Amino acid sequence: MGGLFGIDNISIAGPLFAWYAPPTALTFAFFTVTCSILQGIEQQKFTLISLSAGILIKILLNSLMIQLLAEKGAVITTLLATSVAVFLNLWRIKTSLKFSYRRFRKLSLLMLIFTIVMAILLLLVKWLFGFFISYNDGQLIAFVITIIAVFIGGAFYMYFGYMSTLFERIVGKRIPILDRIFRR
Protein backbone atom coordinates (compact mmCIF):
# COMPACT_ATOMS: atom_id res chain seq x y z
CA MET A 1 0.00 0.00 0.00
CA GLY A 2 1.09 3.53 -0.56
CA GLY A 3 2.46 2.93 -4.05
CA LEU A 4 -0.36 4.71 -5.85
CA PHE A 5 -1.89 7.13 -3.36
CA GLY A 6 1.00 7.92 -1.05
CA ILE A 7 1.45 7.02 2.58
CA ASP A 8 0.01 10.09 4.30
CA ASN A 9 -3.22 8.37 5.38
CA ILE A 10 -2.06 4.77 5.28
CA SER A 11 -2.64 4.21 8.99
CA ILE A 12 -6.30 5.18 8.55
CA ALA A 13 -7.22 3.91 5.08
CA GLY A 14 -4.81 0.97 4.83
CA PRO A 15 -6.42 -1.41 7.35
CA LEU A 16 -9.93 -0.62 6.10
CA PHE A 17 -8.92 -1.20 2.49
CA ALA A 18 -7.13 -4.45 3.36
CA TRP A 19 -10.16 -5.59 5.30
CA TYR A 20 -12.88 -4.94 2.73
CA ALA A 21 -11.25 -5.00 -0.72
CA PRO A 22 -10.78 -8.77 -1.27
CA PRO A 23 -14.26 -9.96 -0.28
CA THR A 24 -15.96 -7.05 -2.02
CA ALA A 25 -14.02 -7.69 -5.22
CA LEU A 26 -15.02 -11.36 -5.07
CA THR A 27 -18.72 -10.66 -4.60
CA PHE A 28 -18.69 -8.12 -7.44
CA ALA A 29 -16.87 -10.61 -9.66
CA PHE A 30 -19.29 -13.42 -8.79
CA PHE A 31 -22.21 -11.11 -9.50
CA THR A 32 -20.83 -10.22 -12.92
CA VAL A 33 -20.15 -13.85 -13.80
CA THR A 34 -23.52 -15.13 -12.58
CA CYS A 35 -25.31 -12.36 -14.51
CA SER A 36 -23.42 -13.38 -17.64
CA ILE A 37 -24.43 -17.00 -17.13
CA LEU A 38 -28.05 -15.99 -16.67
CA GLN A 39 -27.88 -13.96 -19.87
CA GLY A 40 -26.42 -16.97 -21.67
CA ILE A 41 -29.35 -19.17 -20.61
CA GLU A 42 -31.95 -16.54 -21.52
CA GLN A 43 -32.70 -15.62 -17.88
CA GLN A 44 -31.40 -12.05 -18.06
CA LYS A 45 -34.63 -10.60 -16.62
CA PHE A 46 -33.79 -12.30 -13.34
CA THR A 47 -30.58 -10.30 -13.08
CA LEU A 48 -32.75 -7.21 -12.60
CA ILE A 49 -34.59 -8.95 -9.76
CA SER A 50 -31.38 -9.96 -8.00
CA LEU A 51 -29.84 -6.53 -8.55
CA SER A 52 -32.99 -4.89 -7.19
CA ALA A 53 -32.88 -7.12 -4.11
CA GLY A 54 -29.27 -6.10 -3.51
CA ILE A 55 -30.03 -2.42 -3.95
CA LEU A 56 -33.04 -2.70 -1.62
CA ILE A 57 -30.86 -4.29 1.08
CA LYS A 58 -28.28 -1.53 0.61
CA ILE A 59 -30.94 1.20 0.89
CA LEU A 60 -32.62 -0.33 3.94
CA LEU A 61 -29.51 -1.21 5.95
CA ASN A 62 -26.78 1.23 4.93
CA SER A 63 -27.75 4.13 7.19
CA LEU A 64 -28.29 1.90 10.20
CA MET A 65 -25.05 0.01 9.70
CA ILE A 66 -23.04 3.21 9.27
CA GLN A 67 -24.47 4.51 12.56
CA LEU A 68 -23.61 1.24 14.30
CA LEU A 69 -20.21 0.44 12.78
CA ALA A 70 -19.01 3.67 11.09
CA GLU A 71 -17.22 3.08 7.75
CA LYS A 72 -17.20 -0.70 8.28
CA GLY A 73 -21.00 -0.62 8.35
CA ALA A 74 -21.14 0.59 4.76
CA VAL A 75 -18.70 -2.13 3.74
CA ILE A 76 -20.65 -4.87 5.53
CA THR A 77 -23.89 -3.67 3.94
CA THR A 78 -22.30 -3.74 0.49
CA LEU A 79 -21.00 -7.26 1.09
CA LEU A 80 -24.40 -8.41 2.33
CA ALA A 81 -26.25 -6.83 -0.60
CA THR A 82 -23.95 -8.24 -3.27
CA SER A 83 -23.87 -11.64 -1.56
CA VAL A 84 -27.67 -11.81 -1.60
CA ALA A 85 -27.71 -10.86 -5.29
CA VAL A 86 -25.11 -13.54 -6.06
CA PHE A 87 -26.98 -16.15 -4.01
CA LEU A 88 -30.20 -15.37 -5.89
CA ASN A 89 -28.40 -15.66 -9.23
CA LEU A 90 -26.81 -18.99 -8.22
CA TRP A 91 -30.21 -20.27 -7.10
CA ARG A 92 -31.74 -19.29 -10.44
CA ILE A 93 -28.93 -20.99 -12.36
CA LYS A 94 -29.37 -24.15 -10.28
CA THR A 95 -33.14 -24.27 -10.76
CA SER A 96 -33.05 -23.37 -14.46
CA LEU A 97 -30.32 -25.83 -15.46
CA LYS A 98 -30.59 -28.44 -12.68
CA PHE A 99 -26.93 -27.58 -12.12
CA SER A 100 -24.83 -29.24 -9.41
CA TYR A 101 -22.36 -27.01 -7.56
CA ARG A 102 -20.30 -29.89 -6.14
CA ARG A 103 -17.38 -29.48 -8.54
CA PHE A 104 -17.53 -25.70 -8.13
CA ARG A 105 -17.29 -26.05 -4.33
CA LYS A 106 -14.30 -28.41 -4.57
CA LEU A 107 -12.38 -26.15 -6.94
CA SER A 108 -13.27 -23.08 -4.89
CA LEU A 109 -11.94 -24.76 -1.75
CA LEU A 110 -8.66 -25.52 -3.51
CA MET A 111 -8.43 -21.89 -4.69
CA LEU A 112 -9.14 -20.71 -1.15
CA ILE A 113 -6.36 -22.90 0.23
CA PHE A 114 -3.91 -21.54 -2.37
CA THR A 115 -5.00 -17.99 -1.59
CA ILE A 116 -4.43 -18.46 2.14
CA VAL A 117 -0.98 -19.94 1.55
CA MET A 118 -0.18 -17.13 -0.90
CA ALA A 119 -1.26 -14.52 1.68
CA ILE A 120 1.03 -16.11 4.26
CA LEU A 121 3.86 -16.06 1.71
CA LEU A 122 3.26 -12.38 0.98
CA LEU A 123 3.25 -11.53 4.69
CA LEU A 124 6.58 -13.32 4.93
CA VAL A 125 7.92 -11.34 1.94
CA LYS A 126 6.71 -8.09 3.53
CA TRP A 127 8.37 -9.05 6.81
CA LEU A 128 11.66 -9.86 5.04
CA PHE A 129 11.57 -6.57 3.10
CA GLY A 130 11.05 -4.80 6.43
CA PHE A 131 14.65 -5.57 7.37
CA PHE A 132 15.98 -3.63 4.37
CA ILE A 133 13.40 -1.07 3.25
CA SER A 134 10.18 0.41 4.55
CA TYR A 135 6.94 1.63 3.02
CA ASN A 136 7.64 4.88 4.82
CA ASP A 137 10.68 5.47 2.58
CA GLY A 138 8.41 6.97 -0.06
CA GLN A 139 5.83 6.29 -2.70
CA LEU A 140 8.29 4.86 -5.24
CA ILE A 141 9.68 2.35 -2.73
CA ALA A 142 6.13 1.31 -1.73
CA PHE A 143 5.29 0.83 -5.41
CA VAL A 144 8.43 -1.28 -6.01
CA ILE A 145 7.65 -3.47 -2.98
CA THR A 146 4.09 -3.93 -4.26
CA ILE A 147 5.28 -4.93 -7.75
CA ILE A 148 7.74 -7.46 -6.31
CA ALA A 149 5.09 -8.90 -3.98
CA VAL A 150 2.56 -9.18 -6.84
CA PHE A 151 5.14 -11.00 -8.96
CA ILE A 152 6.01 -13.42 -6.14
CA GLY A 153 2.35 -14.04 -5.28
CA GLY A 154 1.39 -14.51 -8.93
CA ALA A 155 4.30 -16.88 -9.57
CA PHE A 156 3.37 -18.94 -6.51
CA TYR A 157 -0.28 -19.18 -7.56
CA MET A 158 0.60 -19.98 -11.16
CA TYR A 159 3.04 -22.72 -10.15
CA PHE A 160 0.77 -24.43 -7.65
CA GLY A 161 -2.34 -23.91 -9.78
CA TYR A 162 -0.58 -25.63 -12.65
CA MET A 163 1.12 -28.41 -10.70
CA SER A 164 -2.06 -29.31 -8.82
CA THR A 165 -3.93 -29.44 -12.17
CA LEU A 166 -6.36 -26.79 -10.88
CA PHE A 167 -6.03 -24.83 -14.12
CA GLU A 168 -6.63 -27.95 -16.22
CA ARG A 169 -9.79 -28.75 -14.26
CA ILE A 170 -11.09 -25.22 -14.72
CA VAL A 171 -10.22 -24.88 -18.41
CA GLY A 172 -10.95 -28.50 -19.28
CA LYS A 173 -7.62 -29.21 -20.97
CA ARG A 174 -3.89 -28.72 -20.53
CA ILE A 175 -2.49 -25.26 -21.10
CA PRO A 176 0.35 -25.49 -23.65
CA ILE A 177 2.15 -22.29 -22.68
CA LEU A 178 2.31 -23.39 -19.04
CA ASP A 179 3.49 -26.85 -20.17
CA ARG A 180 6.43 -25.13 -21.88
CA ILE A 181 7.17 -22.89 -18.91
CA PHE A 182 7.13 -25.73 -16.37
CA ARG A 183 8.41 -28.39 -18.84
CA ARG A 184 5.71 -30.91 -18.06
N, C-alpha and C positions, 0 to 999 in steps of 0.2 A: 504494500500500500504506500501511497505517497508518490508513486512514479508519475502519475498523470495530473493529480490535483494538488500536489504539494503536501507538506507535512504539518502545516500550521494547525489544523483541526483534527489531526489523526487520532488523538486521544479521545475525542468525542465521537467522531463519525466512524472511525475504524472498527471498533467492536460491534457497533450496530450494523454496519455493512457486512462484516464477516458473519454475523449472526443470521441476517435475513436473506442475503443475496443467493446462496446456493439453493435453499428450498423454494424460494420464489421463482428463480429461473427454471427449476424443474417443473413446477406446476404450470407455469406459462408454456413451457415446451410441450408438456403432456396435453395441455388444452389445444394447442395448435395442431399437434399430430392427431388427436382424437377427432377434432373438427374436420381435418382433411380426410380421415377415414370415413367419417359420416357422409361427407360430400361424395366420396367415391362409391358409396353404396346407396346413393340417392336418398339420404336421410338428412340433407343439409338444413331443412326446416327445424330439426331438433336442436341444431347448434344455437339457434336463437332462443330456444327455451332454456337451455343450460346456461347460456350467457346471461339471460335475464334473471335466472335464479341466482347466479353469482353476483350480479349487480345489486339485486334486491338485498342479499345478505350484507353486502358492503354498505349500502345505504342505511340499513336498519341498525347495524352493529358498530359502524366506524366511530361515530361520535361517543358512544358509551365506552368503547374500548380505549379510545384516546384519553378519556377522562380517567379511566381506571389504571392504564398502563403507560401513559404518555406515548412517545413515538413507537414503542413496541406494540402498542395496541393497534395502530394502523397497519403494522406489518402482519400481526396475527390475523386481523380481519381480512386482509388481502389473501393470505395463505388459506384461510378457511373458505373464502368465497371462490377462489380458483380451484381449490380441492373439491368443493361440491360440484362445480361445473364439470370438472374432469370425471368425477365419479358418475355423474348423470350420463355423460357421453359414453363412458365405458359400459355402463348398464345398457344403454341403447344399442351399442355395438354387439354386446353379448346376446341380447334378446332378438335382434334383427338377424344375426348370422348364426346363432347357436354356437358362439365362439367360446372355446375353452381358454382360460388364462393361465393354465398350469405351466406351460413352457415359458410364458412371459414372466411369471413369478420366479421361476428357477434362474433364468438369465438375469433378471433384475437383482436377485440376491447375489449372484456372482459379481455383477457390476458394483453393487454396494460394498462387497468385501474388498474389491480392488480399489475402490475410492477411499475407503477407510485406511487401507495400507498406504496408498499414495499420500493421503493427508499426513499420516505419521512420518512418512519419508520427507515430505516438504517441511514439516516442523523440525525435523532433524537437520535438514539443509539450512533452514533459517537459523537454527541454534549454532551450527558450525560457522556460518557467515558472521554471526555476532562476535566471534573472536577476532575477526579481521576488519570488518567494516560495519557500519550502522546505517539504518534508515535515516537517522538524524543527520547524516553527512551531506544530505542534499537530495534534490529531486532526481538528478541524473543517476546517482548511486542507487536510490530506491528503484528506479526504472530498470537498471542493469540487474539488480538482485531479482526483481520480478521476472525478467526475461530468462535468466538462468534457471530460476525455480520452475517456470512454465516448461522449459525445455526438459528438465530432469523429470518432472511429473508426467509430461506427455510421453517421454521415452519409456518410462516405467510402465505406464498404462498400455502403450503400444506393444511392448515386449510381452507382458503377461497376458494381455488380451489375445495376442497371436498364439503364444505357446500353449495357452489353455484351450485353444480352439473356440474361444468366445466369439471372435469375429466371424469365423466360418459358420457357426451356428446362427448368427444373426443374418449374415448375407446369404447363406445357403450354399456356398461353395468356397473353395480356397481363394486367397487373394494373391495373384501372381507377383505383384510388386513387393509384398511383404515376404513371400517365399524367397525372392532374390535377396532382400535385405538380410533375412535371418538364415539364408542358405538351408532351407528345409525341403 
